[in-house]
Amino acid sequence: RASSQLMESICGSILNIKEIPILPVAPRRILGAHAELITAIHVMDTDVPFLTPQPSKTQILHLIQNYNNLYFPVVHDESHPILIGEVSRSFLAEYLTALDPPLQERKKEKDDELEIEEDISQQALSIFNQRFSNHVNQSPFQVIAQMPLSKIYTLFHILRPHTAYVTHMSRLIGFVDEHRLLEV
C-alpha cells in the first residue's frame, strides 16, 4: 500500500514539474446528485471549425490563421454537417502544397494545331484521395449530445482523446476538449 502511494506521488511530481495538465479524479460537482442532468450539450463549444472533403485553399488558410486547433473535423458538406473524419493541422499544410503546384502543361500536335492539355484540376483534389488516406482519421472520437458529463469525464480520464465531437443524429453540433472539462 505504501509503495503504491509513493509511486503515485512520484508520478504526480513528474507531471507537475513538466506542467502536464491532467484530469483529476472526477470532482464531486461532476459526480454529484445532479450530474445526470448536465450533458455534452451543456459543456460543448458550438464554434466548430470544420472542413469539407474538397476544401478550397481559402477555407484551409482561414482555419489555420483563425484557429489554434491541432485537429479539424471533416463533414459531408456545409449544409449537412455529418461527421465523416478528422485531419491534423500539419496535414493541412501538406494538402495546401498539393493544391498549389505549378501548372503543368503538355503540348501535343493534332491536325497542325497545338492543343494545350491541363492536368486534372487541383481544386477537385479530395482529402479522401488515396494519396492522403493515411492522414485522415475516418473514425474520430464522438459522443452524443445527451451523454452525461460524468461519462464524458470518465472517457477523457481513461482514453485521453484530444477532442470529443458532439453529434446529434450523426450531425456535428459541437466539441468538447480537455480544456472545456477543466473549466467545468
N, C-alpha and C positions, 0 to 999 in steps of 0.2 A: 504494500500500500504506500509506504513512504517513498519507494523508488518511482512509482508512477507519478506521485505528486512532484518529485524532483524533476522528472522528465518533462512534465507539463510546464514547470517553472522555467526550465532551460529553453524549451521551445518558445514559450511566451516571451522570454527575454530576447531571443534572437529576432522574433517578429517585431518587437518593439524597437530594437536597435536599428533594424533595417527599415523601419517605418512602413511596414507592410500592413495595410488595412485588413482586418479580419472581422467577420461577423461573429459576435459573441454568441453564447447560448441564448436562445430566444428570450428577450425581455418579457417581463410579466404583462406589459401592456399589449404584447402581441399574443400571448397565450392566455390572457385574462378571460373573464366571463363573456365579453362582447367580441371576442376575437373572430368568431364565425361571421359577424356582421361586416367586418372590414374585408373587402375583396380586392382583387387586382385592379378593378376599375377605379377604386378609390385612391390608389397609390401610383398608378401608371402615369407616365408622361405622354401626352397626346401629340406633341410636336415630333412626329416621326419622320425623319428624312429618309426617303426611300428611292430606289431606282426601278426602272422597268427593264425587261430583258434586252432592249436595244436603246440604251441611253445615249443622248447626244453629248457632244463634247461640252456644251454649255451646262447641261444638267450635272455632269460629273464635276466640273470646275466649281459650280455653285455649292455642291455638297462639301468638297474639300476645303473651300475657302470659308464657309459659314458654319461648319460643324466640326467638333473635335472627336467625333465617334471613331472608334477603331474598326467598327463593322457597320455595314449598312444592309437593311433588308431589301430583297428584290421582290416586287409584287407583279402580278399578272399584267395589270395596266392601271393607269391612274384613276379611272372611274370605278373599277372593281379591284380594290387593293387586296387581292387574295395572295397571301404569303407563299412564295414558291422557292425562296432561297435567301442566301446571305453572302456578301462578299466583303473582303477586308479593304481597308483604306489603301494599303500598299498595292493590292491588286489593281485598284482603280488607276494608279499611276501607270502601271504596265499597260492597262487597257487603253489609256489615253494615247500612248505611243502607237498602239495598233490602229487607232482611229485616224492618226495624222501622219502616215508615212508619205514619202514623196510619191506623187502620182506617176505611175509607170505607164508609159505609152509605148505601144508596139505599132510599128508601121508595116503594112503589107500591101503589096501591089495587087490590084484587081481591075482588070479591063482598063489599063493605063491610068488609073486613078489611085491616089494614095488614100487609104482608109485608115483612120486612127481608131484604134480599139482601146478602150479604157478597161482597166481591171474592174472587178466587181466593186461596187460602191462600198466604201468602208463604213458608211453610216448604217448599213444594214447588218453589220457585224454584231452578232448576238453574244451576250455574256455566257450563254449556254452552248456556244460553239465548242466543238470538241477540242479546239486549241486551248480553251480556257477552262474546260470542265473540272480540272483538278483544283482550281482556285475558288470554286463555288460550293458552298455548303448547302446542299439541297434539302437538308432537314434541320433547319435552325430550331433552337430551343424555344418552345412556345407554351403558353398557359392560356386557359380560357378566362374570360372576363370575370366569371363568378367564383374563381378559385379563391379560397380563404387566404388571408395574408399569412397565417401561421404555416400553411402548407408551402407557400411560395418561399417563405423564410427558410423552412427546413430544406427545400430543394436547393436553394442557394448555398446553404451551410454544407450540405453533403456533396453536391455535384459541382459546385463552383463555376457556374456558367458566367460569361461576361455580361450577357443580356438575356432576358426572357421577353419574347414578343407576345403581347396580349392580343388574342384573336377572339372574334365573335363570329361564329359560322364561317370559319376559315379566313375572314377578312381581318386585316391588320388594323387595330384601332389604337394601339399604344405600345409602350415598352416599359419594363421595369429593369433597373440595373442595381448593382450593389449600393451605389451612392444613394439611390432613392430609398432603399431599405434602411440604410443607416440614418436617414433623416426622419423616418417614422418614429 
